[in-house]
């Protein structure tokens, strides 16, 4: 699966890298609700995708979380990662890496007007620096 190609296609199709706008255009419901320490998750029920985002997260965290969960909705629509994590021995690490890669490539675009530095992204979005650097310069 070529994540960069998928992200580039979405940006071209919807003329934005805003995950909220892309989700809306794709009829994916985005809800902000209190989730305690959880930043967000994706569910799919009766062919309806819903992204749940913690209303108490910072704006930056909500943007990145929406992009990450949008990745699950697009790349892994039938996979319920919370269920897998808590009820099986299946490792979700590959799925989570793919979602993080998708989110980084969507939100942090070299070709989009942005004043976000890697330092800002690490501090404000909570993304590990190594993951961000690897994907930003890929």
ABEGO torsion letter per residue (X at the ends): XBAAAAAAAAAAAAGBABAAAAAAAAGBBBBBBBAEABAEBBBBBGGBBBBBBBAABBAAAAAAAAAAAAAAAAABAABBAAAAAAABABBAAAAAAAAAAAAAAAABBAABBBABBAAAAAAAAGBBAAAAAAAAAX
